[in-house]
Amino acid sequence: MSDIVEWEIPSFAALKKESEEIRRRINHFRQSLGRFFVQKQELIDLMVIAAVAQEPLLLVGPPGTAKSDLVLKFKESLQISEEDYFEYMLTRFTEPSEIIGAIDISKLRDGQYIRRKQGKLPTCRLAFLDEIFKSNSAILNILLTIINEKKFYQDGVPEPVPLRILFAATNEIPEQGELAALKDRFVLKVLSRSVQDRYFQDLIDTGLQSETYRVFQKKPWAEGLCSLEDFFKAHAYLSYLFAERKGTGENDLQNDRTKFFPNDVFREFQRLVKTLVREDHIFISDRKLVKLYKLFRIRAWLFSGGTVTKSDLGLLAYLGESMKEIEHLHQKIPALLGDN
């Protein structure tokens, strides 16, 4: 029997009444967090969008470009308890016990294959996995099950996991075919770039201030502007909207798309996808298209209240499956949208 207590989803009426205040708190949170970094607002915005969508986000970039610091300050800003958070740096030698808990020897004597999962990935709500692509095949299978199905197996019996927000990081994206399934689970992948060339002075000043905070054990970013529950409520509210549907035919159909995704913007979405698939050979699965819709809507809700605009389609710039594709889309999508 699982001992995980699931978060209870409030009613749509209750969430609707609170939705604008939740949106205000989350926006205040993301803007405030950006003050403690140099030119990382783009990444913070994506972290917030992914967290509301409950979709995993991959941070890509060389060491020393604030990937881990972004996640740590994100977690501390939400004042998440240690019980709700798990982080680990993976290597090819990482064993399953390090991620999902060691085998309980006392129960093994009774013929039960039970892991002591407390404090590990199966009991957290927010996780950070560093160097995720260095995981071995045993870890890979465990991660895919947890990410895809939100469950793991105890003595052959599936148990639900409370994980809702997952950030992962890598210094590079490997080309190995066995990692394709894991890469595909990260709809959005964003490059964390070095900022020293253009923002040398800001980097020194902000970095020195950060070192001072560390010495004196201060965390001014942990302002309590919003909570993990705010992200859960935002996700639930938007899920209610996604589920709304009236009418049966094409002429009288009313759903989330007809309400919040104008026809001209939707056609632009289709055009961009066809261009990326045919001209740039970017792989976009049917599943990923549906997830992209959700991410567009969540960005639109956060930034402007709900209706998707062309600027929201800019999330297509983060679809790259390799370093080459990431750099290419970073340039091409703004050009296609007329932002250049």
C-alpha positions in Angstrom: 0.0 0.0 0.0 1.4 3.4 -1.0 1.8 5.9 1.9 1.9 8.9 -0.5 -0.9 11.4 0.1 -2.0 13.0 -3.1 -2.7 16.7 -3.3 -6.5 17.2 -3.3 -7.6 19.2 -6.3 -10.0 22.1 -5.5 -13.2 22.6 -7.4 -13.2 24.6 -10.7 -15.3 27.3 -9.0 -12.8 27.8 -6.2 -9.9 27.9 -8.5 -11.5 30.3 -10.9 -12.2 32.7 -8.1 -8.5 32.5 -7.0 -6.9 32.2 -10.5 -6.0 35.9 -11.0 -4.4 36.1 -7.6 -2.4 32.9 -8.3 -1.3 34.2 -11.6 -0.1 37.5 -10.0 1.8 35.6 -7.3 3.6 33.3 -9.8 4.5 36.2 -12.1 5.8 38.2 -9.1 7.9 35.1 -8.2 9.5 34.7 -11.6 10.3 38.4 -12.0 11.7 38.6 -8.5 13.9 35.5 -8.9 15.4 37.0 -12.1 17.0 39.8 -10.0 19.5 37.4 -8.5 21.0 36.3 -11.9 22.6 38.0 -14.9 20.6 37.5 -18.1 18.8 34.3 -16.9 15.2 35.6 -17.1 14.6 33.5 -20.2 15.5 30.3 -18.4 13.5 31.3 -15.3 10.4 32.0 -17.4 10.7 28.6 -19.0 11.2 26.9 -15.6 7.9 28.6 -14.4 6.0 27.6 -17.5 7.3 24.0 -17.3 6.4 23.9 -13.6 2.8 25.0 -14.1 2.5 22.6 -17.0 4.1 19.8 -14.9 6.4 19.0 -17.9 10.1 18.3 -17.4 12.6 20.9 -18.5 16.2 20.3 -19.6 18.8 22.9 -18.9 21.8 22.5 -21.2 25.1 24.2 -21.0 28.8 24.1 -19.9 29.8 24.0 -16.2 29.6 27.3 -14.4 26.6 28.8 -16.2 24.2 28.7 -13.2 22.1 25.6 -14.1 22.3 24.2 -10.6 22.0 27.6 -9.0 18.8 28.4 -10.9 17.1 25.2 -9.6 18.4 25.6 -6.1 17.2 29.2 -5.8 13.9 28.3 -7.5 13.4 25.6 -4.8 14.4 27.9 -2.0 12.2 30.7 -3.3 9.2 28.4 -3.0 10.3 27.5 0.5 9.9 23.8 -0.3 10.5 21.3 2.5 13.4 18.9 2.3 10.9 16.0 2.2 9.3 17.4 -1.0 12.7 17.9 -2.8 15.2 15.5 -4.2 18.4 16.2 -6.2 21.2 14.0 -7.4 24.1 14.1 -9.8 24.0 11.0 -12.0 27.0 9.0 -13.3 27.2 5.8 -15.2 28.0 4.1 -11.9 24.9 5.4 -10.1 22.9 2.5 -8.6 19.1 2.4 -8.3 19.3 2.4 -4.5 20.8 6.0 -4.7 17.7 7.2 -6.6 14.8 5.1 -5.4 16.1 3.8 -2.1 18.0 0.8 -0.8 16.4 -2.7 -0.4 14.9 -3.2 3.1 16.9 -6.2 4.3 14.5 -7.1 7.1 11.6 -7.4 4.6 13.8 -9.2 2.1 14.2 -12.0 4.6 10.4 -12.4 4.4 10.5 -12.6 0.7 9.5 -9.0 0.0 11.5 -6.8 -2.4 10.7 -3.4 -0.8 12.8 -0.3 -1.1 13.2 2.3 1.6 12.1 5.2 -0.5 11.8 8.0 2.0 13.9 11.0 1.0 14.4 9.6 -2.5 12.9 10.3 -5.9 9.6 8.3 -5.4 8.6 10.6 -2.5 9.4 14.1 -3.7 7.3 16.7 -5.5 10.1 18.6 -7.1 13.3 17.0 -8.3 16.6 18.1 -9.9 18.7 15.5 -11.8 22.1 16.8 -12.8 24.0 15.1 -15.7 20.8 13.1 -16.5 22.2 11.6 -19.7 25.0 9.9 -17.8 22.6 7.5 -16.3 23.0 3.8 -17.0 20.3 1.5 -18.4 19.0 0.5 -15.0 18.5 4.1 -14.0 17.2 5.0 -17.4 14.3 2.5 -17.2 13.4 3.7 -13.7 13.4 7.4 -14.8 11.3 6.7 -17.9 8.6 5.0 -15.7 8.6 7.8 -13.2 8.5 10.6 -15.8 6.0 8.9 -18.1 3.7 7.1 -15.8 4.2 8.9 -12.5 4.8 5.5 -10.7 7.5 3.2 -9.6 7.4 -0.5 -8.6 7.6 -1.9 -5.1 7.9 -5.7 -5.1 6.4 -5.8 -8.6 3.4 -3.6 -7.7 3.1 -0.1 -9.2 2.9 2.8 -6.7 2.0 6.4 -7.6 4.7 9.0 -7.1 3.9 12.7 -6.1 6.6 14.1 -8.5 5.1 17.0 -10.4 8.1 19.3 -11.3 11.3 17.9 -12.8 14.3 19.9 -13.8 17.3 18.2 -15.3 20.7 19.4 -16.5 23.4 18.3 -18.8 26.7 19.8 -20.0 26.0 18.3 -23.5 23.4 16.3 -25.3 24.8 12.9 -26.4 23.8 11.3 -29.6 23.3 7.7 -28.4 20.2 6.1 -29.7 19.3 4.5 -26.3 18.8 7.9 -24.9 16.3 9.0 -27.5 13.2 8.1 -25.4 14.5 10.1 -22.4 15.4 13.1 -24.6 11.9 13.0 -26.2 10.3 13.3 -22.7 11.8 16.8 -22.4 9.6 18.8 -24.8 11.6 22.0 -23.9 15.4 22.2 -23.8 17.1 25.5 -23.1 20.7 26.5 -23.4 22.2 28.2 -20.4 24.9 30.4 -22.0 28.0 32.1 -20.5 27.3 35.8 -20.1 30.9 37.1 -19.4 31.5 38.5 -22.9 28.6 40.9 -22.8 27.9 41.4 -19.1 31.3 41.1 -17.5 30.8 43.8 -14.9 27.3 42.7 -14.0 28.5 39.1 -13.6 31.3 40.1 -11.2 29.0 42.3 -9.1 26.1 39.8 -8.9 28.5 36.9 -8.4 30.3 38.6 -5.6 27.0 39.5 -3.9 25.9 35.8 -4.2 29.1 34.7 -2.6 28.5 37.1 0.3 25.0 35.7 0.8 26.5 32.2 0.9 29.1 33.2 3.6 26.5 34.8 5.8 23.8 32.1 5.0 21.3 34.6 3.7 18.7 33.8 1.1 16.9 37.0 0.1 15.4 35.3 -2.9 13.3 33.1 -0.5 10.7 35.8 -0.1 7.6 33.6 0.1 6.0 35.3 -2.9 4.3 32.1 -3.9 4.2 28.4 -2.9 4.4 25.0 -4.5 0.6 24.8 -4.0 0.2 27.9 -6.2 1.8 26.0 -9.1 -0.4 23.0 -8.4 -3.5 25.2 -8.4 -2.5 26.9 -11.6 -2.0 23.5 -13.3 -5.4 22.3 -12.0 -7.2 25.5 -13.1 -5.8 25.3 -16.6 -6.6 21.5 -16.8 -10.2 22.3 -16.0 -10.2 24.8 -18.9 -8.6 22.3 -21.3 -11.3 19.8 -20.4 -14.2 22.1 -21.2 -16.1 21.2 -24.3 -19.6 22.2 -25.7 -21.2 21.3 -28.9 -20.7 18.2 -31.1 -20.1 19.5 -34.7 -17.5 21.7 -36.3 -19.9 24.7 -36.4 -21.0 24.7 -32.8 -17.9 23.3 -31.1 -16.6 25.3 -28.2 -13.5 24.1 -26.4 -10.2 25.6 -25.2 -8.8 25.9 -28.7 -11.8 27.8 -30.1 -11.8 30.1 -27.0 -8.1 30.8 -26.5 -6.3 30.0 -29.8 -7.3 32.5 -32.6 -7.5 30.9 -36.0 -4.7 33.0 -37.5 -2.3 32.1 -34.7 -3.4 28.4 -34.9 -2.6 28.4 -38.7 0.7 30.0 -37.9 1.4 27.2 -35.5 0.6 24.6 -38.2 2.8 26.5 -40.7 5.8 26.6 -38.4 5.5 22.9 -37.5 5.4 21.9 -41.2 8.4 24.1 -41.9 10.4 22.6 -39.1 9.6 19.1 -40.1 10.0 19.4 -43.8 12.8 21.9 -44.1 14.8 21.4 -40.9 14.0 17.7 -40.3 13.0 18.4 -36.7 11.2 15.4 -35.2 7.9 16.5 -33.6 5.8 13.6 -32.4 2.0 13.8 -32.1 2.4 13.6 -28.4 4.7 16.5 -28.4 2.3 18.6 -30.4 -0.4 18.2 -27.8 2.1 19.1 -25.0 3.2 22.2 -27.0 -0.4 23.4 -27.1 -0.6 23.2 -23.3 2.7 25.0 -23.0 1.6 27.8 -25.4 -1.6 28.2 -23.4 0.2 28.3 -20.0 2.6 30.9 -21.3 -0.3 33.0 -22.6 -2.1 32.7 -19.3 0.9 33.7 -17.3 2.1 36.5 -19.5 -1.2 38.0 -20.9 -4.2 36.3 -19.2 -5.0 33.5 -21.6 -5.3 34.1 -25.4 -2.4 32.6 -27.4 -0.5 35.1 -29.5 2.4 34.7 -32.0 4.9 35.5 -29.3 3.8 32.4 -27.4 4.7 30.3 -30.4 8.3 31.3 -29.7 8.5 28.2 -27.4 9.1 26.3 -30.6 12.7 27.6 -30.4 13.3 25.1 -27.5 12.5 21.9 -29.4 16.0 21.0 -30.4 17.2 17.4 -29.8 20.9 18.2 -30.2 23.2 21.1 -29.6 23.1 21.8 -33.3 19.3 21.9 -33.4 19.2 24.0 -30.3 21.4 26.7 -31.8 19.6 26.5 -35.1 16.1 26.9 -33.7 17.3 29.7 -31.4 18.0 31.7 -34.6 15.3 30.4 -37.0 12.1 30.6 -34.9 12.4 34.3 -34.2 13.1 34.8 -37.9 10.0 32.8 -38.9 7.9 34.8 -36.4 9.3 38.1 -37.7 11.1 39.0 -34.5 14.4 39.7 -36.2 
